[in-house]
């Protein structure tokens, strides 16, 4: 019974050494909300007993149910192309073979960490989502919305992604590089150009002239 209450997270559909694909479909609760709202619109249309307002009530119920539904989400990671692609499709996109409602592409090599973020929603509980962290400080969730309940699935997926991206080895390489640079600076001093720049005698004389002109104006 408890397993039915849990919202499924991303499912790994394809995986090898160079690419990985994860997908997520709307859970049964999303379909239930869609059906209930549509039935509410149909009930209002029936009770109105009006040929003018009835279709409007029913159409509003269908649209509200459609907006409340989760999306079909897909995440593709490709090491060969050095690319991360996130695609979201709505029910209309699938039924009428339309372009995805949302498509985000980013650089795979810019990912520096994978973690699980939590968000506390008032009166609803805590949701969890796997987040990709980039070297610019920007973070991007695998899904648009987190899931309620236990975060064990998200933790397992985050660790799996961290290992697949070889982030531990990349961090070791960066640490060695930073240590080498620090040792070189300690031995040879800072690189040229890091000290204060000499503005030159002409610039200094010009600065003095400007200061003298400002002093004369104050005396006047």
C-alpha positions in Angstrom: 0.0 0.0 0.0 2.8 2.4 0.9 4.5 1.7 -2.4 1.5 2.9 -4.3 1.7 6.3 -2.5 5.2 6.9 -3.7 5.8 9.0 -6.8 8.2 7.3 -9.2 11.4 9.2 -10.1 13.6 9.0 -13.1 14.1 5.5 -14.7 17.4 4.7 -16.5 16.4 3.4 -19.9 19.8 3.2 -21.6 23.3 3.2 -20.3 26.8 2.5 -21.5 30.2 4.0 -21.1 29.5 7.0 -23.4 25.8 7.8 -23.0 22.9 7.5 -20.5 19.2 8.2 -21.0 16.7 8.7 -18.1 13.0 9.1 -18.5 10.0 9.9 -16.3 6.3 9.6 -17.1 3.4 11.2 -15.2 2.5 9.0 -12.2 -1.0 7.6 -11.6 -1.8 10.4 -9.2 -1.3 12.9 -12.0 -3.7 11.0 -14.2 -6.2 10.8 -11.3 -6.1 14.6 -10.9 -6.7 15.0 -14.6 -9.7 12.7 -14.6 -11.3 14.2 -11.5 -11.0 17.8 -12.7 -12.4 16.7 -16.1 -15.3 15.0 -14.5 -15.9 18.0 -12.4 -16.1 20.1 -15.5 -18.5 17.6 -17.1 -20.7 17.6 -14.0 -20.9 21.4 -14.1 -21.8 21.3 -17.8 -24.6 18.7 -17.0 -26.0 20.7 -14.1 -26.0 24.0 -16.1 -28.4 22.4 -18.6 -27.4 25.1 -21.0 -26.2 24.6 -24.6 -24.1 27.8 -24.3 -22.5 27.4 -20.9 -22.2 23.6 -20.9 -19.4 23.2 -23.4 -17.5 26.1 -21.7 -17.7 24.3 -18.4 -16.5 21.1 -19.9 -13.7 22.8 -21.8 -12.5 24.6 -18.7 -12.4 21.3 -16.8 -10.3 19.6 -19.5 -7.9 22.5 -19.7 -7.5 22.7 -15.9 -6.9 19.0 -15.7 -4.4 19.3 -18.6 -2.4 22.1 -16.9 -2.4 20.1 -13.6 -0.7 17.0 -15.2 3.0 16.3 -14.9 5.1 16.1 -18.1 7.0 13.4 -19.8 10.6 14.2 -19.0 13.8 12.8 -20.6 17.4 13.5 -19.8 20.2 12.4 -22.2 23.9 12.6 -21.2 26.4 12.1 -24.1 30.1 12.0 -23.4 31.0 11.8 -27.1 29.1 15.0 -27.9 29.9 16.5 -24.4 26.3 17.4 -24.1 23.4 17.2 -21.7 19.9 17.5 -23.1 16.7 17.8 -21.1 13.4 17.5 -22.9 9.8 18.0 -21.5 6.7 16.9 -23.4 3.1 17.6 -22.6 0.1 15.4 -23.4 -0.7 17.6 -26.4 2.9 17.3 -27.7 2.6 13.5 -27.6 -0.9 13.3 -29.1 -0.3 15.6 -32.0 3.5 14.9 -32.4 4.4 18.5 -31.6 7.8 20.0 -30.7 8.8 19.6 -27.0 7.4 22.3 -24.8 10.8 22.7 -23.1 14.3 21.7 -24.3 17.5 22.6 -22.4 21.0 21.8 -23.6 24.2 22.3 -21.6 27.9 21.2 -21.6 28.6 17.9 -19.9 32.2 18.7 -19.0 31.0 21.8 -17.0 29.3 19.6 -14.4 31.3 19.5 -11.1 28.9 17.8 -8.7 25.7 15.9 -8.4 23.6 16.2 -5.2 20.1 15.7 -3.9 18.2 18.9 -3.0 15.2 19.1 -0.8 12.3 21.6 -0.8 9.9 22.0 2.1 6.4 22.8 0.8 3.9 24.2 3.3 1.1 21.8 4.2 2.4 19.3 1.6 5.7 17.9 2.9 9.3 17.7 1.5 10.2 17.0 -2.0 13.6 15.7 -3.3 15.3 16.2 -6.6 18.6 15.2 -8.1 20.5 18.4 -9.2 23.5 18.8 -11.5 25.9 21.5 -10.3 28.0 23.4 -12.9 31.3 25.1 -12.5 29.6 28.5 -12.9 27.6 27.8 -9.7 24.4 27.2 -11.7 22.4 24.1 -10.7 19.9 22.3 -12.9 17.4 19.7 -11.6 16.9 16.5 -13.6 13.1 16.9 -13.3 10.9 20.0 -13.1 9.4 18.9 -9.8 10.7 16.8 -6.9 9.0 13.7 -5.5 7.6 13.2 -2.0 8.5 10.5 0.4 11.8 8.8 1.0 14.8 10.1 -0.9 16.6 6.7 -1.2 16.0 6.5 -5.0 17.4 10.0 -5.5 20.5 9.2 -3.4 21.2 6.1 -5.4 20.7 7.9 -8.7 22.9 10.8 -7.6 25.8 8.4 -6.6 25.4 6.5 -9.8 25.6 9.7 -11.9 28.6 11.0 -9.8 30.5 7.7 -10.6 29.4 7.6 -14.2 30.7 11.2 -14.8 34.1 10.4 -13.1 33.8 13.5 -11.0 36.0 12.0 -8.2 38.9 11.6 -10.6 38.3 15.1 -12.0 38.4 16.5 -8.5 41.7 14.8 -7.8 43.2 16.2 -10.9 42.1 19.7 -10.0 43.5 19.3 -6.5 46.9 18.2 -7.8 46.9 21.1 -10.3 46.0 23.6 -7.6 48.7 22.2 -5.3 51.3 22.4 -8.1 50.4 26.1 -8.8 50.5 26.9 -5.1 54.0 25.4 -4.8 55.2 27.3 -7.8 54.0 30.6 -6.5 55.5 29.9 -3.1 58.9 29.0 -4.7 59.1 31.6 -7.5 56.7 34.3 -6.2 53.6 35.7 -7.9 53.6 35.8 -11.7 54.5 39.1 -13.4 51.6 41.5 -13.8 50.0 40.6 -10.4 51.7 43.6 -8.6 50.5 47.2 -8.7 50.8 48.7 -12.2 53.0 51.7 -12.6 50.9 54.4 -14.4 54.0 56.2 -15.6 55.3 59.8 -15.2 53.0 61.3 -17.8 49.9 59.9 -16.2 51.2 61.1 -12.8 51.8 64.6 -14.0 48.4 64.7 -15.5 46.9 63.5 -12.3 48.8 66.3 -10.4 47.6 68.9 -12.9 44.0 67.8 -12.4 44.3 67.9 -8.7 45.8 71.4 -8.9 43.0 72.6 -11.1 40.4 71.3 -8.6 42.3 73.1 -5.8 42.2 76.4 -7.6 38.5 76.1 -8.3 37.9 75.5 -4.6 39.9 78.6 -3.7 37.9 80.7 -6.2 
